[in-house]
Amino acid sequence: DETDYLEILTDSFRKRGYIVFPSTTSKEGLAILDTEEHIDCILVDYTLEGNLTGIELSKHIRKRFPHIYIVLHTAHDELTLPNIEQNVLRIGHAEFITKGSLKQLLSTVQTNLHAHVGLFRGD
């Protein structure tokens, strides 16, 4: 994602006690998943550097790591949003949030992550 926005997201989640592994490409993100054992949530931008879209990366993550809660977000215009949302619904266990409301993003992740992780850990 854009470097400034990525820094804002990273700082915001860390201030709330989350451990964050920021990356700017799908390749970096997948490498982190391969090395870190306890990742519960991934925030994926729809538009990524590299050869995968956010949807494609999310599908790949879902197959390899079904326990991970995925949040896909985008700044795309309203004409493309219904198409993106339909693709997100097909992934399963994923949320879709448009960029612009950091407060909404943080609230959605906090609320849904705890419920999602509890499902997979038997809480």
DOLOKE-649764 format. One record per residue: residue in one letter; x, y, z of N, C-alpha, C in turn. Coordinates in Angstrom, 2 decimals. Layout:
! DOLOKE-649764
('A', (X, Y, Z), (X, Y, Z), (X, Y, Z)),
...
***
This chain:
! DOLOKE-649764
('D', (0.85, -1.17, 0.00), (0.00, 0.00, 0.00), (0.89, 1.23, 0.00)),
('E', (0.28, 2.40, -0.17), (1.06, 3.63, -0.16), (1.79, 3.73, 1.17)),
('T', (3.04, 4.13, 1.12), (3.90, 4.11, 2.29), (3.34, 4.93, 3.45)),
('D', (2.86, 6.14, 3.20), (2.34, 6.97, 4.28), (1.13, 6.33, 4.94)),
('Y', (0.22, 5.80, 4.13), (-0.97, 5.16, 4.67), (-0.59, 3.90, 5.45)),
('L', (0.36, 3.16, 4.94), (0.82, 1.96, 5.63), (1.41, 2.31, 7.00)),
('E', (2.16, 3.39, 7.07), (2.71, 3.83, 8.36), (1.61, 4.23, 9.33)),
('I', (0.60, 4.92, 8.84), (-0.53, 5.33, 9.69), (-1.25, 4.09, 10.22)),
('L', (-1.52, 3.13, 9.34), (-2.18, 1.90, 9.78), (-1.34, 1.14, 10.79)),
('T', (-0.07, 1.00, 10.49), (0.84, 0.27, 11.38), (0.85, 0.92, 12.77)),
('D', (1.03, 2.23, 12.81), (1.06, 2.94, 14.10), (-0.27, 2.81, 14.84)),
('S', (-1.37, 2.94, 14.11), (-2.70, 2.87, 14.74), (-2.96, 1.51, 15.37)),
('F', (-2.61, 0.45, 14.68), (-2.83, -0.89, 15.23), (-1.86, -1.19, 16.38)),
('R', (-0.62, -0.75, 16.25), (0.35, -0.98, 17.33), (-0.06, -0.25, 18.60)),
('K', (-0.60, 0.97, 18.47), (-1.06, 1.72, 19.64), (-2.19, 1.00, 20.36)),
('R', (-2.89, 0.13, 19.66), (-3.99, -0.64, 20.26), (-3.54, -2.03, 20.72)),
('G', (-2.23, -2.26, 20.68), (-1.68, -3.48, 21.23), (-1.49, -4.62, 20.25)),
('Y', (-1.73, -4.38, 18.98), (-1.54, -5.43, 17.98), (-0.08, -5.51, 17.56)),
('I', (0.38, -6.71, 17.24), (1.70, -6.90, 16.65), (1.49, -6.83, 15.14)),
('V', (2.25, -5.97, 14.49), (2.03, -5.69, 13.07), (3.27, -6.03, 12.26)),
('F', (3.05, -6.69, 11.13), (4.12, -7.01, 10.18), (3.78, -6.34, 8.85)),
('P', (4.15, -5.08, 8.67), (3.77, -4.38, 7.43), (4.55, -4.89, 6.23)),
('S', (3.91, -4.89, 5.08), (4.58, -5.22, 3.83), (3.96, -4.40, 2.72)),
('T', (4.71, -4.21, 1.65), (4.22, -3.40, 0.54), (3.92, -4.21, -0.71)),
('T', (4.25, -5.50, -0.70), (3.96, -6.33, -1.87), (3.36, -7.66, -1.43)),
('S', (2.69, -8.32, -2.35), (2.12, -9.63, -2.04), (3.23, -10.63, -1.72)),
('K', (4.34, -10.52, -2.40), (5.47, -11.43, -2.16), (5.98, -11.29, -0.73)),
('E', (6.16, -10.05, -0.28), (6.60, -9.81, 1.10), (5.58, -10.35, 2.10)),
('G', (4.31, -10.10, 1.82), (3.26, -10.57, 2.71), (3.24, -12.08, 2.85)),
('L', (3.38, -12.78, 1.75), (3.40, -14.25, 1.79), (4.65, -14.76, 2.51)),
('A', (5.76, -14.07, 2.35), (6.98, -14.47, 3.05), (6.80, -14.33, 4.57)),
('I', (6.12, -13.28, 4.99), (5.84, -13.09, 6.42), (4.97, -14.23, 6.93)),
('L', (3.95, -14.59, 6.16), (3.06, -15.68, 6.57), (3.82, -16.99, 6.71)),
('D', (4.81, -17.19, 5.87), (5.60, -18.43, 5.92), (6.54, -18.48, 7.11)),
('T', (6.88, -17.32, 7.69), (7.85, -17.31, 8.78), (7.25, -17.03, 10.15)),
('E', (6.12, -16.35, 10.21), (5.49, -16.01, 11.49), (4.38, -17.01, 11.79)),
('E', (4.39, -17.54, 13.00), (3.44, -18.59, 13.36), (2.07, -18.10, 13.80)),
('H', (1.99, -16.98, 14.46), (0.74, -16.59, 15.11), (0.13, -15.34, 14.48)),
('I', (-0.22, -15.44, 13.23), (-0.90, -14.33, 12.57), (-2.39, -14.66, 12.54)),
('D', (-3.19, -13.75, 13.07), (-4.63, -13.96, 13.15), (-5.41, -13.14, 12.13)),
('C', (-4.82, -12.05, 11.65), (-5.54, -11.14, 10.77), (-4.59, -10.57, 9.72)),
('I', (-5.14, -10.39, 8.53), (-4.38, -9.76, 7.45), (-5.24, -8.66, 6.85)),
('L', (-4.63, -7.50, 6.70), (-5.28, -6.37, 6.05), (-4.66, -6.26, 4.66)),
('V', (-5.48, -6.43, 3.63), (-4.99, -6.49, 2.26), (-5.60, -5.37, 1.44)),
('D', (-4.77, -4.64, 0.74), (-5.27, -3.62, -0.18), (-5.70, -4.31, -1.47)),
('Y', (-6.73, -3.80, -2.10), (-7.19, -4.39, -3.36), (-6.13, -4.26, -4.45)),
('T', (-5.45, -3.10, -4.48), (-4.43, -2.86, -5.49), (-3.06, -3.06, -4.86)),
('L', (-2.34, -4.04, -5.34), (-1.04, -4.38, -4.79), (0.06, -4.23, -5.84)),
('E', (1.27, -3.98, -5.34), (2.42, -4.05, -6.23), (2.71, -5.53, -6.46)),
('G', (3.13, -5.88, -7.64), (3.43, -7.27, -7.93), (2.39, -7.87, -8.86)),
('N', (2.34, -9.18, -8.88), (1.52, -9.84, -9.89), (0.15, -10.30, -9.38)),
('L', (-0.21, -10.01, -8.13), (-1.50, -10.44, -7.61), (-2.36, -9.24, -7.23)),
('T', (-3.67, -9.35, -7.41), (-4.57, -8.35, -6.84), (-4.83, -8.75, -5.39)),
('G', (-5.46, -7.86, -4.65), (-5.82, -8.18, -3.28), (-6.75, -9.37, -3.19)),
('I', (-7.67, -9.49, -4.15), (-8.59, -10.62, -4.19), (-7.81, -11.92, -4.39)),
('E', (-6.90, -11.93, -5.36), (-6.12, -13.13, -5.64), (-5.25, -13.52, -4.44)),
('L', (-4.64, -12.53, -3.81), (-3.83, -12.80, -2.63), (-4.70, -13.36, -1.51)),
('S', (-5.87, -12.79, -1.32), (-6.79, -13.26, -0.27), (-7.22, -14.70, -0.51)),
('K', (-7.49, -15.05, -1.75), (-7.86, -16.44, -2.08), (-6.70, -17.39, -1.76)),
('H', (-5.51, -16.97, -2.10), (-4.32, -17.78, -1.83), (-4.14, -17.97, -0.32)),
('I', (-4.28, -16.89, 0.43), (-4.17, -16.96, 1.88), (-5.25, -17.87, 2.46)),
('R', (-6.46, -17.74, 1.98), (-7.58, -18.54, 2.49), (-7.31, -20.04, 2.31)),
('K', (-6.73, -20.42, 1.18), (-6.43, -21.84, 0.94), (-5.34, -22.36, 1.88)),
('R', (-4.29, -21.58, 2.06), (-3.16, -22.03, 2.87), (-3.34, -21.80, 4.36)),
('F', (-4.08, -20.77, 4.72), (-4.24, -20.38, 6.13), (-5.71, -20.08, 6.42)),
('P', (-6.54, -21.10, 6.48), (-7.99, -20.87, 6.62), (-8.39, -20.20, 7.93)),
('H', (-7.53, -20.20, 8.92), (-7.85, -19.60, 10.21), (-7.67, -18.08, 10.23)),
('I', (-7.00, -17.51, 9.24), (-6.68, -16.09, 9.27), (-7.88, -15.25, 8.84)),
('Y', (-8.16, -14.24, 9.64), (-9.22, -13.27, 9.35), (-8.68, -12.27, 8.34)),
('I', (-9.37, -12.12, 7.22), (-8.90, -11.25, 6.14), (-9.79, -10.02, 6.02)),
('V', (-9.16, -8.86, 5.97), (-9.86, -7.61, 5.71), (-9.28, -7.05, 4.42)),
('L', (-10.13, -6.93, 3.42), (-9.71, -6.35, 2.15), (-10.24, -4.92, 2.11)),
('H', (-9.39, -3.99, 1.72), (-9.86, -2.61, 1.64), (-9.34, -1.95, 0.38)),
('T', (-10.04, -0.88, 0.00), (-9.71, -0.22, -1.26), (-10.16, 1.23, -1.24)),
('A', (-9.56, 2.00, -2.11), (-9.98, 3.38, -2.34), (-10.64, 3.51, -3.70)),
('H', (-10.97, 2.39, -4.33), (-11.59, 2.42, -5.65), (-12.90, 3.17, -5.62)),
('D', (-13.28, 3.69, -6.77), (-14.52, 4.47, -6.84), (-15.75, 3.58, -6.71)),
('E', (-16.87, 4.22, -6.51), (-18.12, 3.50, -6.23), (-18.59, 2.61, -7.38)),
('L', (-18.14, 2.86, -8.60), (-18.56, 2.03, -9.73), (-18.00, 0.62, -9.66)),
('T', (-16.83, 0.48, -9.07), (-16.21, -0.84, -9.01), (-16.48, -1.57, -7.70)),
('L', (-17.03, -0.88, -6.71), (-17.22, -1.49, -5.39), (-18.11, -2.72, -5.39)),
('P', (-19.28, -2.73, -6.05), (-20.11, -3.95, -6.00), (-19.37, -5.18, -6.54)),
('N', (-18.59, -5.00, -7.58), (-17.82, -6.10, -8.15), (-16.80, -6.63, -7.14)),
('I', (-16.11, -5.73, -6.48), (-15.11, -6.12, -5.48), (-15.79, -6.84, -4.32)),
('E', (-16.90, -6.29, -3.85), (-17.60, -6.89, -2.71), (-18.06, -8.31, -3.03)),
('Q', (-18.54, -8.55, -4.23), (-18.96, -9.90, -4.62), (-17.78, -10.88, -4.57)),
('N', (-16.62, -10.44, -5.03), (-15.43, -11.29, -4.98), (-15.01, -11.57, -3.54)),
('V', (-15.14, -10.59, -2.68), (-14.78, -10.78, -1.27), (-15.71, -11.80, -0.63)),
('L', (-16.98, -11.73, -0.93), (-17.94, -12.68, -0.36), (-17.61, -14.11, -0.76)),
('R', (-17.08, -14.30, -1.95), (-16.73, -15.65, -2.42), (-15.52, -16.22, -1.67)),
('I', (-14.69, -15.38, -1.10), (-13.51, -15.84, -0.39), (-13.91, -16.51, 0.91)),
('G', (-14.89, -15.97, 1.59), (-15.31, -16.50, 2.88), (-14.44, -15.98, 4.02)),
('H', (-15.04, -15.78, 5.17), (-14.36, -15.26, 6.36), (-13.54, -14.02, 6.03)),
('A', (-14.11, -13.11, 5.28), (-13.40, -11.89, 4.91), (-14.33, -10.70, 5.06)),
('E', (-13.74, -9.57, 5.31), (-14.46, -8.30, 5.41), (-14.00, -7.41, 4.26)),
('F', (-14.85, -6.47, 3.90), (-14.50, -5.51, 2.87), (-14.80, -4.12, 3.40)),
('I', (-13.81, -3.25, 3.40), (-13.97, -1.90, 3.91), (-13.31, -0.93, 2.94)),
('T', (-14.00, 0.15, 2.63), (-13.39, 1.17, 1.78), (-12.49, 2.05, 2.63)),
('K', (-11.44, 2.54, 2.01), (-10.51, 3.44, 2.71), (-11.22, 4.76, 3.00)),
('G', (-10.73, 5.43, 3.98), (-11.28, 6.73, 4.30), (-11.66, 6.85, 5.75)),
('S', (-12.07, 5.78, 6.36), (-12.45, 5.82, 7.76), (-11.55, 4.88, 8.56)),
('L', (-10.48, 5.43, 9.07), (-9.56, 4.64, 9.88), (-10.26, 4.14, 11.14)),
('K', (-11.10, 4.97, 11.71), (-11.84, 4.59, 12.91), (-12.74, 3.38, 12.65)),
('Q', (-13.42, 3.38, 11.50), (-14.28, 2.24, 11.14), (-13.45, 0.98, 10.92)),
('L', (-12.32, 1.13, 10.27), (-11.44, -0.01, 10.02), (-10.96, -0.62, 11.34)),
('L', (-10.47, 0.21, 12.23), (-9.99, -0.28, 13.52), (-11.10, -0.95, 14.32)),
('S', (-12.27, -0.35, 14.32), (-13.41, -0.91, 15.05), (-13.85, -2.25, 14.47)),
('T', (-13.92, -2.34, 13.15), (-14.33, -3.58, 12.49), (-13.35, -4.70, 12.79)),
('V', (-12.07, -4.40, 12.68), (-11.06, -5.42, 12.94), (-11.14, -5.87, 14.40)),
('Q', (-11.20, -4.93, 15.31), (-11.23, -5.28, 16.73), (-12.45, -6.14, 17.06)),
('T', (-13.61, -5.75, 16.60), (-14.84, -6.48, 16.90), (-14.85, -7.86, 16.27)),
('N', (-14.56, -7.93, 15.00), (-14.68, -9.20, 14.27), (-13.50, -10.14, 14.46)),
('L', (-12.32, -9.59, 14.68), (-11.15, -10.45, 14.87), (-11.32, -11.34, 16.10)),
('H', (-11.76, -10.77, 17.18), (-11.89, -11.57, 18.41), (-12.92, -12.69, 18.23)),
('A', (-14.01, -12.41, 17.56), (-15.01, -13.46, 17.29), (-14.44, -14.51, 16.35)),
('H', (-13.75, -14.07, 15.32), (-13.19, -14.98, 14.31), (-12.14, -15.90, 14.93)),
('V', (-11.23, -15.34, 15.69), (-10.16, -16.14, 16.30), (-10.76, -17.13, 17.28)),
('G', (-11.78, -16.73, 18.01), (-12.44, -17.64, 18.94), (-13.03, -18.86, 18.25)),
('L', (-13.56, -18.69, 17.05), (-14.11, -19.81, 16.28), (-13.05, -20.87, 15.98)),
('F', (-11.86, -20.41, 15.62), (-10.81, -21.34, 15.22), (-10.02, -21.89, 16.39)),
('R', (-10.07, -21.20, 17.53), (-9.33, -21.67, 18.71), (-10.24, -22.37, 19.72)),
('G', (-11.54, -22.40, 19.44), (-12.47, -23.08, 20.31), (-12.88, -22.29, 21.54)),
('D', (-12.72, -20.96, 21.51), (-13.12, -20.11, 22.65), (-14.64, -20.01, 22.74)),
***
